[in-house]
C-alpha cells in the first residue's frame, strides 16, 4: 500500500500485524474526493476510515461498502482500509461524454469523483445508436447494465453541451430523475376530466360564493392553495382551500405509484420537474380563476388574539375569484390599492390574521431564520444574467401563516380523532451539536442559555437570532444555527415540530407537489367517507414516510446543485476581480467566504503564503504558527476570484495580501466589482 506523505503532513502510517491474523471489517458509506481518495463513514458511528485511490476497487462515490481495516496513521488515531465488497450501489444512471479509443466506445462520467472509462454496449446493426456514439461534444445519459464486467448503455441524448438547458438536465439525471412521465402514467393523465363532474359537485359543500383568491409568484402554474378571510363576531374567519388531488389520484394506480416514486416536485433554476403530469398539476388540480375546482377545505374561526377556537375540514367545490401575485399584494399592503378594490376586505383581514398568528408563534418560541435565497436570472439561452438575494415580503408571510395555521389544525385533528396519517416532524437538536454552536457563539459573546434541568427549547434559539439582528455576522450565525437543527422528516408518529414550536404539525397544503400532503388528504377523506378503507391505507404509511423523506432530500440536492452550477457560470465573467467577503466556514484545508450576493467559494490554506496555518477546531479558525494571524468565522476579508470550475461547481479565491482578517469595515458594500 502506498503512502501519501504530503496529504497527512507529519503523520505516519502503521500496519498492525494483528490485522493480518484477525482482520477487522467495517461497513459504511463511501465518499470519494475529486482528487481520487475516499473516506468511509462507518454504520456504527465511529470515525471515518481513509482509503487510497487504488484501494477503492470499483466502488463509486455514495456506495455502501464493506472494507477491511489495513492499518492506522496519525499515531494510531485514524484508520485506513480497502474495499473488499460493494454492498449497494448508490446509483446506476450517470451523465457524461463518449470517447472513442481503438474502435471501442467508452463512456466518461461528468462526475470527477468517478475516475473511470466505462465500455459502452455496442449494437452493430443499429445505425442510429452508432451515430450517437460517434458524436462529439454531446452530453449523454448512460445506465450501468453490468457491474460485474462494468458495461453501460446510452439511454438518452441530452444534446450539445452548449445548448440551453442541457447542463441543468445533466444535474437532474445525475440524481436519477427523468422528467418525462412513463407512457402508462401519461395515458392515465390524458383520461382525467378537464372539468369537475357535476354529480361530484352536488355531493359537496359549495363555497363558490366566497371571493377566494390565490396569491403566488408571477410565473407559478401549479396553484394549489386559495384563501379567504373576513372579520366576524368574536374574531375572524379564515378559509384555506386546497386542490383535492386525492379525488383524481387514487391509491395504487399508475398516477399514484409514479407520484410516490417522485415524492415531490423539483424546482431547479430554469424549470419545474412536476410530481404529477401537467394535466393535473397545471390543469384540473390547479386552482385557476373563474373556473370550478374540487378542493379540501380547512375553515377556522379565530378569536381576536388569533387563536383557532373552532374549525371544519371537508370536501368542497370552489371558484377562485382572482389570481393575485405576491408583487400585487405587497403593493396593496404598502398602500397602493389600485385594481384590488374588490379584494380589499379579504386582504385586510388576511393581513390582520398574519400579524396575530405571527405574534402567537413568536411568543411560543418558534424559530424564524429568515435567510434569503439566491435568485438567478437567466437569458433565453440559459446563461445567467444576474445573481441576487431574494427576500420575502409581507404577502409571502401572509400565505405562509395561513398555510401553517391549516397544517397545525389538520395535524391536531388527525391526532385527536386517531386518524392514521403522516406528520411533518422536527426533533430536538442533539446536545453535542448545541455544544458546538455554543463554542462558535462564545466568540461573539453569546450563548444558548438552556437550563441544566431541561433540554434546549426553540425560544433559546430565537433569543440568539433576535440579538444578532442586523449584525455583520447575522447570516453566518443563523446558517450555523440552522445546521445545528435535526433534519425535518415525515413520520407516522406525531413528534412535534421543534423549529415551529408546534405540538402538532403536518403537510396538508400542497398535494400537487408533495406526496405526503396527498396522503393526508386521502386519510381525511377516508375518515369522512369510507372509514372501512383506513386499515388498508394505513399499511403503506411507513413506506410513504420513508420514501417521501428521501425524495425531499434528493430534490434539495438537485436544486442546490443547479444554483451552484449557474452561480459558478455567472462568476466566470468576474475572474481576477476583487471582492469584499465574510468568512462563513473554516476547515483544515482553508476557509469559505461569502460575497454580498450570497455566492460562496473557497480560499485554500495553501495559498496563505505569509505563514503555515493550523486549523484550531475549538476556535473555528485557521491560526498562523509564526505570526498568530487568525481567520475566524464571521471575519471580513478582501479576496480575488482565481478560478470558476463548472465541472466541480466550485469557486476558488485568493486572499489579497496586505489585508488582515479584521481590517475591513463590517457594514460596507461587500459586492465590489473593482478590478
Secondary structure in CASP SS format (residue, H / E / C, confidence):
PFRMAT SS
TARGET T0000
AUTHOR 0000-0000-0000
METHOD secondary structure of the structure
MODEL  1
X C 1.00
X C 1.00
X C 1.00
X C 1.00
X C 1.00
X C 1.00
X C 1.00
X C 1.00
X C 1.00
X C 1.00
X C 1.00
X C 1.00
X E 1.00
X E 1.00
X C 1.00
X C 1.00
X C 1.00
X H 1.00
X H 1.00
X H 1.00
X H 1.00
X C 1.00
X C 1.00
X E 1.00
X E 1.00
X E 1.00
X E 1.00
X E 1.00
X E 1.00
X E 1.00
X E 1.00
X E 1.00
X C 1.00
X C 1.00
X C 1.00
X C 1.00
X C 1.00
X E 1.00
X E 1.00
X E 1.00
X E 1.00
X E 1.00
X C 1.00
X C 1.00
X C 1.00
X C 1.00
X C 1.00
X C 1.00
X E 1.00
X E 1.00
X E 1.00
X C 1.00
X H 1.00
X H 1.00
X H 1.00
X C 1.00
X C 1.00
X C 1.00
X C 1.00
X C 1.00
X C 1.00
X C 1.00
X C 1.00
X E 1.00
X E 1.00
X E 1.00
X E 1.00
X E 1.00
X E 1.00
X E 1.00
X E 1.00
X E 1.00
X E 1.00
X C 1.00
X C 1.00
X C 1.00
X C 1.00
X E 1.00
X E 1.00
X E 1.00
X E 1.00
X E 1.00
X E 1.00
X E 1.00
X E 1.00
X E 1.00
X E 1.00
X E 1.00
X C 1.00
X C 1.00
X C 1.00
X C 1.00
X E 1.00
X E 1.00
X E 1.00
X E 1.00
X E 1.00
X E 1.00
X E 1.00
X E 1.00
X E 1.00
X C 1.00
X C 1.00
X E 1.00
X E 1.00
X E 1.00
X E 1.00
X E 1.00
X E 1.00
X C 1.00
X C 1.00
X C 1.00
X C 1.00
X C 1.00
X C 1.00
X C 1.00
X E 1.00
X E 1.00
X E 1.00
X E 1.00
X C 1.00
X C 1.00
X C 1.00
X C 1.00
X C 1.00
X C 1.00
X H 1.00
X H 1.00
X H 1.00
X H 1.00
X H 1.00
X H 1.00
X H 1.00
X H 1.00
X C 1.00
X C 1.00
X C 1.00
X E 1.00
X E 1.00
X E 1.00
X E 1.00
X E 1.00
X E 1.00
X E 1.00
X E 1.00
X E 1.00
X C 1.00
X C 1.00
X C 1.00
X C 1.00
X E 1.00
X E 1.00
X E 1.00
X E 1.00
X E 1.00
X E 1.00
X E 1.00
X E 1.00
X E 1.00
X E 1.00
X C 1.00
X C 1.00
X C 1.00
X C 1.00
X C 1.00
X H 1.00
X H 1.00
X H 1.00
X H 1.00
X H 1.00
X H 1.00
X H 1.00
X H 1.00
X H 1.00
X C 1.00
X C 1.00
X C 1.00
X C 1.00
X C 1.00
X C 1.00
X C 1.00
X C 1.00
X H 1.00
X H 1.00
X H 1.00
X H 1.00
X H 1.00
X H 1.00
X H 1.00
X H 1.00
X C 1.00
X C 1.00
X C 1.00
X C 1.00
X C 1.00
X C 1.00
X C 1.00
X H 1.00
X H 1.00
X H 1.00
X H 1.00
X H 1.00
X C 1.00
X C 1.00
X E 1.00
X E 1.00
X C 1.00
X C 1.00
X C 1.00
X C 1.00
X C 1.00
X C 1.00
X E 1.00
X E 1.00
X E 1.00
X E 1.00
X C 1.00
X C 1.00
X C 1.00
X C 1.00
X C 1.00
X C 1.00
X C 1.00
X C 1.00
X E 1.00
X E 1.00
X E 1.00
X E 1.00
X E 1.00
X E 1.00
X E 1.00
X E 1.00
X C 1.00
X C 1.00
X E 1.00
X E 1.00
X E 1.00
X E 1.00
X E 1.00
X E 1.00
X E 1.00
X E 1.00
X E 1.00
X C 1.00
X H 1.00
X H 1.00
X H 1.00
X H 1.00
X C 1.00
X C 1.00
X C 1.00
X C 1.00
X C 1.00
X H 1.00
X H 1.00
X H 1.00
X H 1.00
X H 1.00
X H 1.00
X H 1.00
X H 1.00
X H 1.00
X C 1.00
X E 1.00
X C 1.00
X E 1.00
X C 1.00
X C 1.00
X C 1.00
X C 1.00
X C 1.00
X C 1.00
X E 1.00
X C 1.00
X C 1.00
X C 1.00
X C 1.00
X H 1.00
X H 1.00
X H 1.00
X H 1.00
X H 1.00
X H 1.00
X H 1.00
X C 1.00
X C 1.00
X C 1.00
X C 1.00
X E 1.00
X C 1.00
X C 1.00
X E 1.00
X E 1.00
X E 1.00
X E 1.00
X E 1.00
X E 1.00
X E 1.00
X E 1.00
X E 1.00
X E 1.00
X E 1.00
X E 1.00
X C 1.00
X C 1.00
X C 1.00
X C 1.00
X E 1.00
X E 1.00
X E 1.00
X E 1.00
X E 1.00
X E 1.00
X E 1.00
X E 1.00
X E 1.00
X E 1.00
X E 1.00
X E 1.00
X E 1.00
X C 1.00
X E 1.00
X E 1.00
X E 1.00
X E 1.00
X H 1.00
X H 1.00
X H 1.00
X H 1.00
X H 1.00
X H 1.00
X H 1.00
X H 1.00
X C 1.00
X C 1.00
X C 1.00
X C 1.00
X C 1.00
X C 1.00
X C 1.00
X H 1.00
X H 1.00
X H 1.00
X H 1.00
X H 1.00
X H 1.00
X H 1.00
X H 1.00
X H 1.00
X H 1.00
X H 1.00
X H 1.00
X H 1.00
X H 1.00
X H 1.00
X H 1.00
X H 1.00
X H 1.00
X H 1.00
X H 1.00
X H 1.00
X H 1.00
X H 1.00
X C 1.00
X C 1.00
X C 1.00
X C 1.00
X C 1.00
X C 1.00
X C 1.00
X C 1.00
X C 1.00
X E 1.00
X E 1.00
X E 1.00
X E 1.00
X E 1.00
X E 1.00
X C 1.00
X C 1.00
X C 1.00
X C 1.00
X C 1.00
X E 1.00
X E 1.00
X E 1.00
X E 1.00
X E 1.00
X E 1.00
X E 1.00
X C 1.00
X C 1.00
X C 1.00
X H 1.00
X H 1.00
X H 1.00
X H 1.00
X H 1.00
X H 1.00
X H 1.00
X H 1.00
X H 1.00
X H 1.00
X H 1.00
X H 1.00
X H 1.00
X H 1.00
X H 1.00
X H 1.00
X H 1.00
X H 1.00
X H 1.00
X H 1.00
X H 1.00
X H 1.00
X H 1.00
X C 1.00
X C 1.00
X C 1.00
X C 1.00
X C 1.00
X C 1.00
X E 1.00
X E 1.00
X E 1.00
X E 1.00
X C 1.00
X C 1.00
X C 1.00
X C 1.00
X H 1.00
X H 1.00
X H 1.00
X H 1.00
X H 1.00
X H 1.00
X H 1.00
X H 1.00
X H 1.00
X H 1.00
X H 1.00
X H 1.00
X C 1.00
X C 1.00
X C 1.00
X C 1.00
X C 1.00
X C 1.00
X C 1.00
X C 1.00
X C 1.00
X C 1.00
X C 1.00
X C 1.00
X C 1.00
X C 1.00
X C 1.00
X H 1.00
X H 1.00
X H 1.00
X H 1.00
X H 1.00
X H 1.00
X H 1.00
X H 1.00
X H 1.00
X H 1.00
X C 1.00
X C 1.00
X C 1.00
X C 1.00
X C 1.00
X C 1.00
X H 1.00
X H 1.00
X H 1.00
X H 1.00
X H 1.00
X H 1.00
X H 1.00
X H 1.00
X H 1.00
X H 1.00
X H 1.00
X C 1.00
X C 1.00
X C 1.00
X C 1.00
X E 1.00
X E 1.00
X E 1.00
X C 1.00
X C 1.00
X C 1.00
X C 1.00
X C 1.00
X E 1.00
X C 1.00
X C 1.00
X C 1.00
X C 1.00
X E 1.00
X C 1.00
X C 1.00
X C 1.00
X C 1.00
X C 1.00
X C 1.00
X C 1.00
X C 1.00
X C 1.00
X C 1.00
X C 1.00
X E 1.00
X H 1.00
X H 1.00
X H 1.00
X H 1.00
X H 1.00
X H 1.00
X H 1.00
X H 1.00
X H 1.00
X H 1.00
X H 1.00
X H 1.00
X H 1.00
X H 1.00
X H 1.00
X C 1.00
X H 1.00
X H 1.00
X H 1.00
X H 1.00
X H 1.00
X H 1.00
X H 1.00
X H 1.00
X C 1.00
X C 1.00
X H 1.00
X H 1.00
X H 1.00
X H 1.00
X H 1.00
X H 1.00
X H 1.00
X H 1.00
X H 1.00
X H 1.00
X H 1.00
X H 1.00
X H 1.00
X H 1.00
X H 1.00
X H 1.00
X H 1.00
X H 1.00
X H 1.00
X H 1.00
X H 1.00
X H 1.00
X H 1.00
X H 1.00
X H 1.00
X H 1.00
X H 1.00
X H 1.00
X H 1.00
X H 1.00
X H 1.00
X H 1.00
X H 1.00
X H 1.00
X C 1.00
X C 1.00
X C 1.00
X E 1.00
X E 1.00
X E 1.00
X E 1.00
X E 1.00
X E 1.00
X E 1.00
X E 1.00
X E 1.00
X E 1.00
X C 1.00
X C 1.00
X E 1.00
X E 1.00
X E 1.00
X E 1.00
X E 1.00
X C 1.00
X C 1.00
X C 1.00
X C 1.00
X C 1.00
X E 1.00
X E 1.00
X E 1.00
X E 1.00
X E 1.00
X H 1.00
X H 1.00
X H 1.00
X C 1.00
X C 1.00
X C 1.00
X C 1.00
X C 1.00
X E 1.00
X E 1.00
X E 1.00
X E 1.00
X H 1.00
X H 1.00
X H 1.00
X C 1.00
X E 1.00
X E 1.00
X E 1.00
X E 1.00
X C 1.00
X C 1.00
X C 1.00
X C 1.00
X C 1.00
X E 1.00
X E 1.00
X E 1.00
X C 1.00
X C 1.00
X C 1.00
X E 1.00
X E 1.00
X E 1.00
X E 1.00
X E 1.00
X E 1.00
X E 1.00
X E 1.00
X E 1.00
X E 1.00
X C 1.00
X C 1.00
X C 1.00
X C 1.00
X E 1.00
X E 1.00
X E 1.00
X E 1.00
X E 1.00
X E 1.00
X C 1.00
X C 1.00
X C 1.00
X C 1.00
X C 1.00
X C 1.00
X C 1.00
X C 1.00
X C 1.00
X C 1.00
X C 1.00
X C 1.00
X C 1.00
X C 1.00
X C 1.00
X C 1.00
X C 1.00
X C 1.00
X C 1.00
X C 1.00
END
